[in-house]
Amino acid sequence: MIQQSNNWVPLFPEKASSFAWQVDALYFYLIAISAFFTVIVVAAIFYFAIKYREKEKFQNGAEIHGSLLLETTWTAIPFLLSMTIFLGGAIVYYNQYRPPKDAMEIYVVGKQWMWKFQHPTGQREINELHVPVNRRIKLIMTSEDVIHDLYVPAFRTKADAVPGRYTTLWFEATKPGKYHLYCAEYCGLNHSGMIGWVYVMEQKDYENWLAGNVSSQTPAQAGRELFEAKLGCASCHQQTDQGRGPKLAGLFGKQVKLTNGQTVVADEEYIRNSILNPQGQIVEGYQPIMPTFKGQVTEEQLVALVEYIKSLGNETASMSK
């Protein structure tokens, strides 16, 4: 059962992800440093204004000589504080923007003015996202029109969804509940209405939700239909190395050498670019004969094609066992 999360302190959203406490700790550390030095500086202003006020006209102040110890101290302290801020920020950034390999992948497409989610088992949602608690979730995001930004305050995480490329965001929700989802990048007249909810559920409840929202096709299955029938990709990309295009089985995650001498990793972004701009990254040993499919496939169809090509590696691995 999903319950609305309670937020007793309106200035700060509830903490509901595995790294939310790290973000809050860094934030409050910055606030504490700022407050400490603000008090020191303001107190010093009043103290020196009174102590060194003019007591008689045209009085010369006492000559003050420099102090190496004093100058070293007020140089060292800010340096050490800035280094702790830098290290804290680097740790939080590293944890937030390096998705774990075992995360469950969900595709996200931003569109004026809605969020569209697709689960690996095929279920689709609009402005709602159901996920299991204590499970690492990786969102693979793009946009159909302008830049959007997916933001879940309770998870202390946000990332842009950019047209023409994939970006990623991950989280591990730690509390069952219902949490606000926002677009945090101005994207047009109805930007303020581009909101939704993330439903964090116990594993059993999540499985019941999946069972009650059966999809006719998984993304990989839809991608296979596009690949083999509708787009005719299979005529060039065969299961052997004899095709006019490179073999795609087992491609995902591997190093690919291009004709310009560069080596790239065959990730989601590489597959997407190969479909939309094939002349930009020609595989060594093959001719630049593949046409572009830009404008011919939607973002959802691109997701399906990417998932199908990713699944070819799993099929190959299972057949070899």
URQUI-V287642 format. One line per field, one symbol per residue. ss: DSSP state (~ for helix, > for strand, _ for the rest). phi: phi as a letter, one per 30 degrees, with the letter a starting at -180 (. if undefined). psi: psi as a letter, one per 20 degrees, with the letter a starting at -180 (. if undefined). A space follows every 50 residues. Layout:
BEGIN
ss = ???
phi = ???
psi = ???
END
This chain:
BEGIN
ss = ___>____________>__~~~~~~~~~~~~~~~~~~~~~~~~~~~~~~~ ~________________~~~~~~~~~~~~~~~~~~~~~~~~~~~~~____ ___>>>>>>>>__>>>>>_____>>>_>>>>>___>>>>>>>>____>>> >>~~~_>>>>>_>___>>>>>>>___>>>>>>>_______~~~_>>>>>> >_~~~~~~~~~~______~~~~~~~~~~~~__~~~_______________ ____>>>>____>>>__~~~~~~~~~_~~~__>_______________~~ ~~~~~~~~~~~~~~~~~~~~_
phi = .ccddcbdcddbddcbbdcddddddddddddddddddddddddddddddd dcddcadhdddddccdbdddddddcdddddddddddddddddddddcbdd dcddcbdbbdadbacccbddcjdcbbibbcbddhbdcccccabdbcdcbd bcedchbaadccdiacbbbbabdcbdlbbdbbccbebkdcedcdbabccc bdedddddddddbdcdbdedddddddddcdcidddcccdcdcddcddcdi deicdbccddjdbbcdcedddeddddbdddaddejbddcdddcdicbddd ddedddddddddddddddddd
psi = ppqpqpnhoihprqpkrhjhhgggggghgggggggghgggggghggghhg gkqphqpkppqqppqqohgghhgiggghggghhhgggghhgggghhknpq hjqpppqppqqomrppqpqhjipqqpjqppqqqkpppppoqrqifrprop pohhilqqqqoppjrprqqqropipqaoqqprpjppjahkgijmraqpop qqgghghhgghilpqhprhhghhgggghghikhihhnrirjirirqpipj gpirppprhjiqpqpmahhggghhghmhiinpppjqqmipqqjpiiqrhh hggggghghhhhhhggghhi.
END
